[in-house]
Amino acid sequence: MNLVVMASGNGTDLQSIIDAIEEGYINARIIAVISDKKGAYALERAKKHGIATYCLPKKELKENFQRELLKLLEKLNPDGIILAGFLTILSGEIVERFENKIINIHPSLIPAFCGKGFYGMKVHQAVYEYGVKYTGCTVHFVDSGADTGPIILQEVVKIDEEDTPEAIAKKVLEVEHKVLPYAVKLFTEGKLKVEGRKVKILKF
């Protein structure tokens, strides 16, 4: 199965997928890594592993960004798209074109601390300020909303009293690096079945 991974930053979630593929845990190939930011280290990670990279700087492309991204995705024609820390909300046209083929990871237990404005450290800061005892991460299919698609997997992280937002972020990221590759593995093996809002994991 051919995958495209999209990332905006450091690319540690991307690295977890690359490692899982190289170790034989996931039977798939990353044909391209796309970033919406110049200088995103995710692109350097991809180059180190011989993966094609594309940078579509959103700040420069502005209103043309979504159209250019759709053109590139149609050209690459992947079997699946993984959003691994990709901070741009995709257009309805892209989501419709690749329905139930786009997977995103979000650093909280959806529906808590998600939606527009909740990304990166902003999520962990909000979790810290609210004083919840547990947080975690969610892998879900992407639909036309922000973090509203059918949930594939979730993993819980316990928050200790002394945890700072940075400590919470570190704990969640460690879990992301396990949960995202597992979700990608299930997807590439055809074991995910979407029924309305629910995702069934098939046992075969």
Z-matrix of the N, CA and C atoms (Angstrom, degrees):
N
C 1 1.454
C 2 1.525 1 109.32
N 3 1.315 2 117.02 1 134.19
C 4 1.459 3 122.57 2 179.80
C 5 1.523 4 110.98 3 -93.76
N 6 1.330 5 116.04 4 126.60
C 7 1.460 6 121.80 5 -177.39
C 8 1.520 7 111.06 6 -117.64
N 9 1.323 8 115.38 7 148.26
C 10 1.462 9 122.60 8 167.22
C 11 1.522 10 106.64 9 -114.79
N 12 1.329 11 116.32 10 132.16
C 13 1.462 12 120.82 11 176.24
C 14 1.526 13 108.07 12 -110.62
N 15 1.328 14 116.25 13 136.13
C 16 1.460 15 121.88 14 -179.58
C 17 1.523 16 108.80 15 -119.89
N 18 1.337 17 116.20 16 130.70
C 19 1.461 18 121.22 17 -176.11
C 20 1.521 19 110.18 18 -146.30
N 21 1.333 20 116.01 19 150.08
C 22 1.466 21 121.18 20 -178.38
C 23 1.523 22 113.61 21 -109.84
N 24 1.343 23 117.02 22 -13.72
C 25 1.457 24 118.37 23 -171.25
C 26 1.505 25 115.01 24 -132.43
N 27 1.334 26 115.09 25 -128.26
C 28 1.459 27 122.25 26 -172.23
C 29 1.523 28 113.46 27 -67.46
N 30 1.320 29 116.94 28 -32.60
C 31 1.462 30 120.31 29 174.36
C 32 1.512 31 115.47 30 84.15
N 33 1.344 32 118.29 31 27.78
C 34 1.467 33 118.45 32 178.58
C 35 1.534 34 111.49 33 -70.48
N 36 1.327 35 117.71 34 -33.19
C 37 1.474 36 119.89 35 175.17
C 38 1.530 37 110.20 36 -66.55
N 39 1.336 38 116.21 37 -39.58
C 40 1.470 39 120.33 38 174.08
C 41 1.522 40 109.50 39 -57.79
N 42 1.333 41 116.73 40 -45.78
C 43 1.466 42 120.70 41 -178.57
C 44 1.523 43 111.09 42 -59.96
N 45 1.334 44 116.64 43 -37.51
C 46 1.468 45 119.18 44 179.93
C 47 1.528 46 111.40 45 -63.75
N 48 1.333 47 117.03 46 -33.61
C 49 1.470 48 120.77 47 177.79
C 50 1.522 49 110.37 48 -74.24
N 51 1.341 50 116.54 49 -44.08
C 52 1.475 51 120.40 50 177.54
C 53 1.529 52 110.00 51 -56.38
N 54 1.334 53 115.98 52 -47.52
C 55 1.473 54 120.39 53 -179.26
C 56 1.529 55 111.07 54 -61.10
N 57 1.333 56 116.26 55 -42.54
C 58 1.475 57 120.15 56 -178.84
C 59 1.529 58 111.32 57 -64.65
N 60 1.325 59 116.99 58 -35.76
C 61 1.471 60 120.77 59 177.59
C 62 1.526 61 109.98 60 -69.71
N 63 1.330 62 116.53 61 -46.05
C 64 1.469 63 120.21 62 -177.85
C 65 1.522 64 112.22 63 -66.47
N 66 1.335 65 116.40 64 -26.88
C 67 1.471 66 120.69 65 178.25
C 68 1.528 67 112.02 66 -84.69
N 69 1.335 68 117.50 67 -5.35
C 70 1.459 69 121.50 68 179.15
C 71 1.514 70 114.02 69 85.85
N 72 1.330 71 117.61 70 5.98
C 73 1.473 72 121.86 71 179.79
C 74 1.526 73 110.45 72 -71.74
N 75 1.330 74 116.33 73 -37.74
C 76 1.470 75 122.14 74 176.66
C 77 1.524 76 108.57 75 -113.19
N 78 1.319 77 116.07 76 127.64
C 79 1.467 78 121.12 77 178.71
C 80 1.524 79 108.88 78 -94.46
N 81 1.322 80 115.62 79 82.16
C 82 1.467 81 120.89 80 -177.65
C 83 1.524 82 108.44 81 -159.70
N 84 1.332 83 114.94 82 175.08
C 85 1.460 84 120.65 83 -179.98
C 86 1.519 85 108.95 84 -134.29
N 87 1.319 86 117.20 85 131.86
C 88 1.468 87 120.49 86 173.64
C 89 1.524 88 107.56 87 -86.53
N 90 1.332 89 116.38 88 112.74
C 91 1.465 90 119.72 89 -176.45
C 92 1.527 91 112.05 90 -89.18
N 93 1.326 92 117.10 91 -16.46
C 94 1.464 93 119.86 92 179.21
C 95 1.520 94 110.49 93 -166.27
N 96 1.326 95 114.57 94 150.28
C 97 1.459 96 122.19 95 169.45
C 98 1.525 97 107.41 96 -118.85
N 99 1.326 98 115.57 97 129.10
C 100 1.469 99 121.64 98 -177.83
C 101 1.526 100 108.51 99 -116.80
N 102 1.338 101 116.07 100 136.49
C 103 1.461 102 120.13 101 173.53
C 104 1.523 103 109.92 102 -127.05
N 105 1.333 104 114.62 103 151.10
C 106 1.460 105 120.51 104 176.64
C 107 1.527 106 111.17 105 -99.21
N 108 1.361 107 115.66 106 7.81
C 109 1.466 108 120.34 107 -178.07
C 110 1.515 109 111.01 108 -132.35
N 111 1.328 110 115.60 109 132.74
C 112 1.462 111 120.04 110 172.58
C 113 1.525 112 108.89 111 -67.14
N 114 1.313 113 115.41 112 140.56
C 115 1.462 114 119.13 113 176.87
C 116 1.512 115 114.88 114 81.16
N 117 1.324 116 118.35 115 4.67
C 118 1.467 117 120.34 116 177.31
C 119 1.528 118 109.00 117 -63.25
N 120 1.321 119 116.83 118 126.67
C 121 1.467 120 119.99 119 -176.30
C 122 1.529 121 111.60 120 -66.88
N 123 1.320 122 116.96 121 -19.06
C 124 1.472 123 120.22 122 175.97
C 125 1.530 124 110.92 123 -55.39
N 126 1.329 125 117.08 124 -36.14
C 127 1.469 126 120.84 125 179.68
C 128 1.527 127 110.81 126 -65.51
N 129 1.335 128 116.82 127 -38.74
C 130 1.462 129 120.84 128 178.14
C 131 1.523 130 110.40 129 -66.27
N 132 1.310 131 116.55 130 -39.96
C 133 1.475 132 120.22 131 177.14
C 134 1.528 133 110.18 132 -58.71
N 135 1.331 134 115.90 133 -44.63
C 136 1.468 135 119.94 134 -179.25
C 137 1.528 136 111.01 135 -62.53
N 138 1.330 137 116.24 136 -45.13
C 139 1.477 138 120.47 137 -179.23
C 140 1.523 139 111.93 138 -59.52
N 141 1.335 140 116.44 139 -37.37
C 142 1.473 141 120.78 140 179.77
C 143 1.527 142 111.67 141 -62.26
N 144 1.325 143 116.25 142 -23.44
C 145 1.469 144 120.64 143 -179.19
C 146 1.530 145 111.86 144 -107.79
N 147 1.325 146 116.36 145 14.90
C 148 1.458 147 120.72 146 175.90
C 149 1.514 148 114.78 147 70.71
N 150 1.327 149 116.67 148 25.80
C 151 1.471 150 121.27 149 -179.42
C 152 1.536 151 109.49 150 -96.76
N 153 1.316 152 116.56 151 136.29
C 154 1.472 153 121.41 152 178.68
C 155 1.524 154 110.11 153 -61.96
N 156 1.333 155 116.56 154 141.01
C 157 1.460 156 121.04 155 -179.34
C 158 1.522 157 111.30 156 -124.73
N 159 1.319 158 114.77 157 148.02
C 160 1.468 159 121.80 158 177.54
C 161 1.531 160 107.90 159 -137.72
N 162 1.322 161 115.26 160 133.45
C 163 1.460 162 119.89 161 176.13
C 164 1.525 163 108.97 162 -118.28
N 165 1.327 164 115.17 163 119.66
C 166 1.459 165 121.49 164 175.90
C 167 1.526 166 106.93 165 -114.86
N 168 1.338 167 118.16 166 87.90
C 169 1.471 168 120.26 167 -174.93
C 170 1.517 169 112.36 168 -65.29
N 171 1.320 170 114.81 169 112.80
C 172 1.468 171 120.34 170 -175.34
C 173 1.530 172 111.86 171 -63.17
N 174 1.321 173 116.19 172 -35.57
C 175 1.462 174 119.99 173 -178.73
C 176 1.520 175 112.12 174 -62.70
N 177 1.339 176 116.14 175 -31.10
C 178 1.465 177 120.49 176 -179.56
C 179 1.527 178 112.05 177 -88.34
N 180 1.324 179 115.46 178 -40.61
C 181 1.473 180 119.52 179 -176.44
C 182 1.530 181 112.16 180 -76.54
N 183 1.343 182 115.77 181 -29.05
C 184 1.475 183 122.09 182 177.90
C 185 1.525 184 112.08 183 50.92
N 186 1.354 185 118.03 184 -118.77
C 187 1.469 186 120.10 185 -174.18
C 188 1.533 187 112.41 186 -70.43
N 189 1.335 188 117.09 187 -12.32
C 190 1.474 189 119.95 188 178.39
C 191 1.527 190 112.51 189 -88.68
N 192 1.331 191 117.08 190 -5.46
C 193 1.459 192 120.21 191 -172.64
C 194 1.532 193 112.76 192 -58.58
N 195 1.328 194 116.42 193 -52.57
C 196 1.473 195 119.75 194 -175.38
C 197 1.524 196 111.54 195 -62.14
N 198 1.325 197 116.47 196 -38.17
C 199 1.469 198 120.65 197 179.55
C 200 1.535 199 111.04 198 -65.62
N 201 1.347 200 115.64 199 -42.74
C 202 1.467 201 119.97 200 179.55
C 203 1.530 202 110.85 201 -67.64
N 204 1.324 203 116.15 202 -37.01
C 205 1.462 204 120.02 203 178.32
C 206 1.521 205 110.76 204 -65.45
N 207 1.309 206 117.25 205 -43.55
C 208 1.466 207 120.65 206 178.24
C 209 1.523 208 110.62 207 -61.31
N 210 1.322 209 116.75 208 -43.05
C 211 1.476 210 120.56 209 178.81
C 212 1.525 211 110.99 210 -59.59
N 213 1.325 212 116.13 211 -43.67
C 214 1.471 213 120.47 212 -179.97
C 215 1.524 214 111.07 213 -65.92
N 216 1.332 215 116.86 214 -43.52
C 217 1.464 216 120.26 215 -179.76
C 218 1.530 217 111.19 216 -64.71
N 219 1.313 218 116.67 217 -38.45
C 220 1.473 219 119.76 218 178.53
C 221 1.528 220 110.70 219 -66.75
N 222 1.315 221 116.09 220 -35.51
C 223 1.469 222 120.67 221 177.20
C 224 1.530 223 110.62 222 -67.00
N 225 1.329 224 116.84 223 -43.77
C 226 1.467 225 121.32 224 -179.88
C 227 1.527 226 111.55 225 -72.37
N 228 1.338 227 116.96 226 -33.08
C 229 1.464 228 124.23 227 176.72
C 230 1.535 229 113.08 228 49.58
N 231 1.343 230 117.15 229 57.35
C 232 1.468 231 119.35 230 -178.33
C 233 1.525 232 112.92 231 -75.54
N 234 1.332 233 114.79 232 160.61
C 235 1.474 234 120.65 233 174.28
C 236 1.523 235 110.56 234 -79.46
N 237 1.327 236 115.50 235 -24.14
C 238 1.455 237 120.04 236 179.10
C 239 1.521 238 110.68 237 -155.50
N 240 1.334 239 116.07 238 152.73
C 241 1.461 240 122.66 239 179.02
C 242 1.527 241 107.70 240 -124.44
N 243 1.332 242 116.50 241 127.70
C 244 1.451 243 121.38 242 -179.31
C 245 1.523 244 108.46 243 -112.47
N 246 1.332 245 116.52 244 121.29
C 247 1.461 246 121.76 245 175.45
C 248 1.527 247 107.27 246 -92.87
N 249 1.327 248 115.65 247 106.01
C 250 1.462 249 121.59 248 -175.25
C 251 1.523 250 108.77 249 -113.01
N 252 1.336 251 115.05 250 76.45
C 253 1.453 252 119.08 251 -174.94
C 254 1.519 253 111.70 252 79.59
N 255 1.327 254 116.43 253 39.23
C 256 1.464 255 122.44 254 177.17
C 257 1.525 256 107.52 255 -97.37
N 258 1.323 257 116.57 256 118.30
C 259 1.466 258 120.53 257 -166.63
C 260 1.523 259 114.89 258 -91.47
N 261 1.327 260 117.68 259 -3.20
C 262 1.462 261 120.10 260 179.18
C 263 1.525 262 110.31 261 -93.04
N 264 1.331 263 116.47 262 132.50
C 265 1.464 264 120.87 263 174.10
C 266 1.525 265 108.35 264 -75.62
N 267 1.319 266 116.56 265 126.77
C 268 1.465 267 121.19 266 -175.51
C 269 1.525 268 111.52 267 -74.37
N 270 1.327 269 115.20 268 149.48
C 271 1.461 270 120.73 269 178.59
C 272 1.522 271 110.51 270 -67.68
N 273 1.318 272 115.64 271 156.58
C 274 1.456 273 121.06 272 177.65
C 275 1.510 274 112.08 273 -59.54
N 276 1.337 275 116.13 274 -32.45
C 277 1.469 276 120.81 275 -179.76
C 278 1.528 277 111.07 276 -65.36
N 279 1.336 278 116.80 277 -42.16
C 280 1.467 279 120.47 278 178.72
C 281 1.526 280 110.25 279 -66.90
N 282 1.325 281 116.22 280 -45.02
C 283 1.473 282 120.82 281 -179.20
C 284 1.528 283 110.47 282 -60.79
N 285 1.318 284 116.13 283 -42.73
C 286 1.474 285 120.63 284 -179.86
C 287 1.526 286 111.18 285 -66.33
N 288 1.330 287 116.02 286 -40.59
C 289 1.471 288 120.78 287 -178.82
C 290 1.530 289 111.43 288 -64.06
N 291 1.323 290 116.73 289 -34.90
C 292 1.471 291 121.30 290 -178.41
C 293 1.530 292 110.88 291 -117.92
N 294 1.308 293 116.15 292 47.23
C 295 1.466 294 121.78 293 -177.04
C 296 1.528 295 111.80 294 -57.60
N 297 1.336 296 115.63 295 131.26
C 298 1.468 297 123.52 296 -179.40
C 299 1.526 298 113.25 297 58.14
N 300 1.334 299 115.60 298 24.31
C 301 1.466 300 121.06 299 176.51
C 302 1.527 301 111.65 300 -122.28
N 303 1.339 302 116.23 301 -0.35
C 304 1.462 303 120.43 302 -179.21
C 305 1.528 304 108.44 303 -111.47
N 306 1.332 305 116.06 304 123.86
C 307 1.461 306 122.49 305 -178.98
C 308 1.520 307 109.00 306 -114.77
N 309 1.332 308 116.21 307 136.18
C 310 1.455 309 121.70 308 178.85
C 311 1.523 310 109.91 309 -125.00
N 312 1.345 311 115.90 310 150.33
C 313 1.465 312 119.90 311 171.56
C 314 1.519 313 108.14 312 -116.28
N 315 1.338 314 114.84 313 134.18
C 316 1.463 315 121.01 314 -178.75
C 317 1.529 316 108.93 315 -124.79
N 318 1.355 317 117.98 316 137.03
C 319 1.469 318 120.44 317 -173.09
C 320 1.533 319 115.71 318 -84.52
N 321 1.322 320 116.58 319 45.16
C 322 1.470 321 120.90 320 171.04
C 323 1.528 322 107.74 321 -155.65
N 324 1.315 323 115.18 322 174.75
C 325 1.470 324 120.07 323 176.62
C 326 1.532 325 107.93 324 -90.02
N 327 1.296 326 116.53 325 93.82
C 328 1.465 327 121.99 326 178.64
C 329 1.530 328 108.66 327 -57.45
N 330 1.343 329 119.75 328 135.58
C 331 1.473 330 128.38 329 16.55
C 332 1.522 331 115.64 330 -92.91
N 333 1.321 332 119.60 331 15.69
C 334 1.464 333 121.01 332 177.41
C 335 1.520 334 110.42 333 -85.56
N 336 1.332 335 116.95 334 140.45
C 337 1.459 336 123.44 335 173.26
C 338 1.537 337 112.75 336 52.96
N 339 1.310 338 114.56 337 53.69
C 340 1.466 339 119.25 338 -179.41
C 341 1.525 340 109.78 339 -142.67
N 342 1.334 341 116.23 340 176.69
C 343 1.456 342 121.28 341 -179.34
C 344 1.518 343 111.51 342 96.39
N 345 1.312 344 116.20 343 -170.99
C 346 1.464 345 121.17 344 -176.72
C 347 1.530 346 110.85 345 -59.43
N 348 1.323 347 115.66 346 134.12
C 349 1.457 348 121.29 347 178.71
C 350 1.517 349 114.69 348 90.17
N 351 1.334 350 116.14 349 -14.14
C 352 1.461 351 120.14 350 178.68
C 353 1.529 352 110.00 351 -101.43
N 354 1.322 353 115.78 352 100.25
C 355 1.464 354 120.62 353 177.36
C 356 1.531 355 108.18 354 -154.18
N 357 1.340 356 114.94 355 154.19
C 358 1.456 357 120.76 356 175.83
C 359 1.523 358 113.24 357 53.00
N 360 1.339 359 115.20 358 -137.29
C 361 1.468 360 120.94 359 -177.40
C 362 1.520 361 112.74 360 -64.92
N 363 1.328 362 117.56 361 -21.06
C 364 1.475 363 119.68 362 178.21
C 365 1.529 364 110.67 363 -61.74
N 366 1.331 365 115.89 364 -34.70
C 367 1.469 366 120.30 365 177.47
C 368 1.526 367 109.80 366 -65.08
N 369 1.329 368 116.24 367 -50.33
C 370 1.462 369 120.34 368 -174.91
C 371 1.528 370 111.60 369 -68.25
N 372 1.324 371 116.92 370 -32.94
C 373 1.469 372 120.55 371 175.58
C 374 1.532 373 110.31 372 -64.53
N 375 1.340 374 116.03 373 -42.40
C 376 1.463 375 120.83 374 178.99
C 377 1.525 376 111.24 375 -65.77
N 378 1.321 377 116.40 376 -41.42
C 379 1.470 378 121.51 377 176.73
C 380 1.529 379 110.22 378 -59.16
N 381 1.329 380 115.74 379 -45.50
C 382 1.468 381 122.23 380 -179.83
C 383 1.531 382 111.21 381 -62.44
N 384 1.317 383 116.24 382 -46.74
C 385 1.466 384 120.45 383 -176.77
C 386 1.525 385 112.17 384 -68.62
N 387 1.336 386 116.70 385 -32.20
C 388 1.467 387 119.92 386 -179.40
C 389 1.530 388 111.80 387 -73.85
N 390 1.324 389 115.50 388 -24.86
C 391 1.462 390 119.15 389 177.63
C 392 1.512 391 115.46 390 80.31
N 393 1.334 392 117.54 391 23.88
C 394 1.466 393 119.49 392 177.88
C 395 1.528 394 110.22 393 -67.56
N 396 1.304 395 116.41 394 156.84
C 397 1.464 396 121.72 395 -177.51
C 398 1.529 397 112.31 396 -92.89
N 399 1.338 398 115.18 397 -20.65
C 400 1.461 399 119.99 398 179.98
C 401 1.520 400 109.93 399 -136.35
N 402 1.315 401 115.70 400 143.77
C 403 1.458 402 121.81 401 170.19
C 404 1.522 403 106.23 402 -135.41
N 405 1.326 404 118.18 403 -153.42
C 406 1.454 405 119.35 404 179.82
C 407 1.512 406 110.91 405 159.20
N 408 1.319 407 115.49 406 -153.89
C 409 1.463 408 120.26 407 177.63
C 410 1.521 409 109.87 408 -139.26
N 411 1.321 410 114.70 409 158.22
C 412 1.465 411 122.10 410 -177.54
C 413 1.521 412 109.39 411 -133.05
N 414 1.327 413 116.25 412 131.92
C 415 1.467 414 121.24 413 170.42
C 416 1.526 415 106.95 414 -107.19
N 417 1.322 416 116.35 415 128.71
C 418 1.469 417 119.34 416 -176.78
C 419 1.522 418 111.28 417 -144.84
N 420 1.320 419 115.50 418 158.69
C 421 1.458 420 120.39 419 170.42
C 422 1.523 421 108.44 420 -73.93
N 423 1.315 422 116.24 421 149.05
C 424 1.458 423 121.14 422 -178.06
C 425 1.524 424 109.76 423 -91.76
N 426 1.339 425 115.04 424 131.53
C 427 1.460 426 119.69 425 172.12
C 428 1.531 427 108.18 426 -119.65
N 429 1.300 428 117.56 427 -162.35
C 430 1.468 429 120.83 428 -173.24
C 431 1.531 430 113.23 429 -75.53
N 432 1.329 431 118.15 430 -10.01
C 433 1.460 432 121.09 431 179.08
C 434 1.519 433 111.92 432 -94.51
N 435 1.329 434 116.41 433 -175.72
C 436 1.462 435 122.08 434 176.81
C 437 1.528 436 109.27 435 -100.56
N 438 1.326 437 116.06 436 107.97
C 439 1.474 438 122.68 437 -179.40
C 440 1.522 439 112.52 438 63.05
N 441 1.332 440 117.02 439 33.87
C 442 1.471 441 120.23 440 -176.54
C 443 1.534 442 113.67 441 -113.43
N 444 1.321 443 117.80 442 1.77
C 445 1.466 444 120.14 443 -175.88
C 446 1.522 445 113.35 444 -75.23
N 447 1.337 446 117.19 445 166.78
C 448 1.463 447 122.46 446 -178.27
C 449 1.532 448 112.12 447 -56.96
N 450 1.331 449 115.32 448 133.01
C 451 1.471 450 121.65 449 -174.91
C 452 1.525 451 111.07 450 -82.07
N 453 1.333 452 115.12 451 130.57
C 454 1.466 453 122.08 452 179.31
C 455 1.528 454 110.20 453 -92.47
N 456 1.332 455 116.25 454 -55.39
C 457 1.463 456 122.08 455 -178.14
C 458 1.524 457 109.90 456 -143.66
N 459 1.328 458 115.69 457 150.61
C 460 1.458 459 121.71 458 170.81
C 461 1.520 460 109.26 459 -137.87
N 462 1.323 461 116.08 460 148.56
C 463 1.462 462 121.07 461 176.86
C 464 1.523 463 108.33 462 -135.95
N 465 1.326 464 115.42 463 136.73
C 466 1.464 465 121.96 464 -174.75
C 467 1.535 466 110.96 465 -94.06
N 468 1.332 467 115.37 466 141.74
C 469 1.463 468 122.80 467 174.91
C 470 1.533 469 108.10 468 -123.98
N 471 1.331 470 116.93 469 129.03
C 472 1.471 471 121.62 470 178.41
C 473 1.526 472 109.89 471 -81.96
N 474 1.309 473 115.98 472 135.73
C 475 1.458 474 121.15 473 177.54
C 476 1.520 475 109.46 474 -99.99
N 477 1.317 476 115.97 475 125.57
C 478 1.458 477 121.02 476 176.55
C 479 1.521 478 109.71 477 -90.54
N 480 1.342 479 116.24 478 156.35
C 481 1.461 480 120.95 479 -174.66
C 482 1.529 481 113.14 480 -58.62
N 483 1.330 482 116.79 481 -32.57
C 484 1.463 483 119.97 482 -176.59
C 485 1.532 484 113.02 483 -86.26
N 486 1.327 485 117.77 484 -2.12
C 487 1.465 486 121.00 485 -176.37
C 488 1.529 487 111.92 486 -67.68
N 489 1.311 488 115.65 487 130.59
C 490 1.462 489 122.73 488 171.84
C 491 1.521 490 108.26 489 -89.78
N 492 1.346 491 119.10 490 169.70
C 493 1.469 492 119.90 491 174.22
C 494 1.529 493 111.91 492 -56.00
N 495 1.337 494 116.66 493 -35.97
C 496 1.474 495 120.29 494 179.39
C 497 1.526 496 111.30 495 -67.71
N 498 1.329 497 116.10 496 -38.89
C 499 1.463 498 120.51 497 178.30
C 500 1.533 499 110.83 498 -66.95
N 501 1.318 500 116.05 499 -39.37
C 502 1.470 501 120.88 500 177.02
C 503 1.525 502 109.86 501 -62.94
N 504 1.320 503 116.22 502 -44.28
C 505 1.475 504 120.98 503 179.58
C 506 1.523 505 110.68 504 -58.77
N 507 1.334 506 116.62 505 -42.87
C 508 1.466 507 121.15 506 -179.31
C 509 1.524 508 111.19 507 -63.85
N 510 1.326 509 116.18 508 -44.03
C 511 1.472 510 120.56 509 179.02
C 512 1.531 511 111.40 510 -61.27
N 513 1.333 512 115.44 511 -45.31
C 514 1.472 513 120.00 512 -178.10
C 515 1.521 514 110.49 513 -65.94
N 516 1.335 515 117.12 514 -41.11
C 517 1.462 516 120.58 515 -178.45
C 518 1.524 517 111.51 516 -62.35
N 519 1.326 518 117.07 517 -38.82
C 520 1.465 519 120.71 518 177.98
C 521 1.532 520 110.94 519 -59.83
N 522 1.332 521 115.45 520 -39.48
C 523 1.465 522 120.07 521 179.26
C 524 1.530 523 110.46 522 -72.19
N 525 1.334 524 117.14 523 -38.90
C 526 1.467 525 121.20 524 177.43
C 527 1.526 526 111.17 525 -54.23
N 528 1.330 527 116.45 526 -40.52
C 529 1.459 528 121.31 527 -176.14
C 530 1.526 529 112.86 528 -68.12
N 531 1.326 530 117.51 529 -11.96
C 532 1.465 531 121.78 530 174.64
C 533 1.532 532 110.99 531 -100.20
N 534 1.332 533 115.06 532 -42.88
C 535 1.467 534 120.14 533 -173.45
C 536 1.526 535 112.01 534 -72.41
N 537 1.338 536 117.36 535 -42.37
C 538 1.472 537 119.39 536 -177.54
C 539 1.525 538 112.40 537 -63.43
N 540 1.339 539 119.86 538 -48.54
C 541 1.474 540 118.31 539 176.85
C 542 1.531 541 113.21 540 -58.44
N 543 1.342 542 116.52 541 -36.64
C 544 1.471 543 119.29 542 178.80
C 545 1.523 544 110.57 543 -65.14
N 546 1.329 545 117.00 544 -41.88
C 547 1.469 546 120.44 545 178.19
C 548 1.534 547 110.82 546 -63.82
N 549 1.318 548 116.40 547 -41.05
C 550 1.474 549 120.59 548 178.36
C 551 1.523 550 110.11 549 -64.76
N 552 1.317 551 116.61 550 -39.97
C 553 1.473 552 121.21 551 177.03
C 554 1.529 553 110.40 552 -59.10
N 555 1.332 554 116.81 553 -48.39
C 556 1.470 555 120.83 554 179.60
C 557 1.529 556 110.84 555 -60.59
N 558 1.338 557 116.07 556 -41.66
C 559 1.460 558 121.18 557 -179.63
C 560 1.529 559 110.83 558 -63.27
N 561 1.328 560 116.84 559 -47.45
C 562 1.471 561 120.14 560 -176.50
C 563 1.528 562 111.87 561 -69.57
N 564 1.330 563 116.55 562 -20.99
C 565 1.468 564 120.48 563 178.27
C 566 1.530 565 111.66 564 -91.58
N 567 1.334 566 116.95 565 3.46
C 568 1.461 567 120.92 566 178.35
C 569 1.519 568 113.78 567 69.56
N 570 1.335 569 116.67 568 28.69
C 571 1.464 570 120.30 569 -175.23
C 572 1.525 571 114.11 570 -99.47
N 573 1.332 572 117.06 571 7.88
C 574 1.462 573 120.22 572 179.47
C 575 1.528 574 110.08 573 -109.83
N 576 1.319 575 115.85 574 122.98
C 577 1.463 576 121.10 575 179.74
C 578 1.524 577 109.18 576 -121.42
N 579 1.329 578 116.43 577 119.40
C 580 1.458 579 121.56 578 -178.53
C 581 1.523 580 109.72 579 -89.14
N 582 1.333 581 115.78 580 123.69
C 583 1.465 582 121.48 581 176.09
C 584 1.525 583 107.92 582 -128.26
N 585 1.332 584 115.57 583 95.85
C 586 1.459 585 119.78 584 -176.18
C 587 1.511 586 110.32 585 66.35
N 588 1.347 587 115.84 586 -122.06
C 589 1.464 588 120.38 587 179.42
C 590 1.530 589 112.27 588 -88.05
N 591 1.305 590 116.78 589 -6.14
C 592 1.463 591 119.43 590 -173.71
C 593 1.533 592 111.90 591 -106.02
N 594 1.335 593 114.51 592 144.96
C 595 1.468 594 120.39 593 175.25
C 596 1.528 595 107.86 594 -112.65
N 597 1.302 596 116.31 595 119.64
C 598 1.469 597 120.66 596 177.54
C 599 1.529 598 109.15 597 -93.93
N 600 1.329 599 115.59 598 136.90
C 601 1.456 600 120.76 599 175.61
C 602 1.542 601 107.08 600 -97.87
N 603 1.325 602 115.27 601 113.69
C 604 1.451 603 121.16 602 -174.81
C 605 1.528 604 110.33 603 -78.28
N 606 1.322 605 115.85 604 140.59
C 607 1.466 606 121.74 605 -178.51
C 608 1.517 607 108.94 606 -105.02
N 609 1.307 608 116.63 607 91.80
C 610 1.478 609 119.71 608 173.89
C 611 1.510 610 109.52 609 -151.71
